[in-house]
Amino acid sequence: MTAVLFAHPRCDTCRNARRWLDAHHVAYDVVDLTVRAPTLAELRAIQQNSGQPARKLFNTSGQSYRNGGFADKLKAMDDDAMLAALAADGLLVKRPIFTRGDLALVGFAADAYARALA
């Protein structure tokens, strides 16, 4: 089963995740969030498999989030609207996101990756 890492090429946290995955010989394909956002179906699966609420899938420190006024908008949005916004702009997506089968890890923490991928 092929793993996917949704990442931004200039993101230090994404680079750390890639280094960890490479060092632990975990095969994965990279999806560049500046080129392609996760699809609505992928986002629904990520939300379900990560156990995270949709609002936790947003990159709250990014320019797209700030310029789009999402700090206020999220208060009135339901999950479907949030996921649609994420699918429309990959730069809104928290990164990295690692998926493999029914596993979805949002963000990067070496200990969480070790527990999930051991």
Secondary structure, DSSP 8 states (H G I E B T S, - for coil): --EEEEE-TT-HHHHHHHHHHHHTT--EEEEETTT----HHHHHHHHHHHT--GGGGB-TTSHHHHHTTHHHHGGG--HHHHHHHHHH-GGGB-S-EEEETTEEEES--HHHHHHHH-
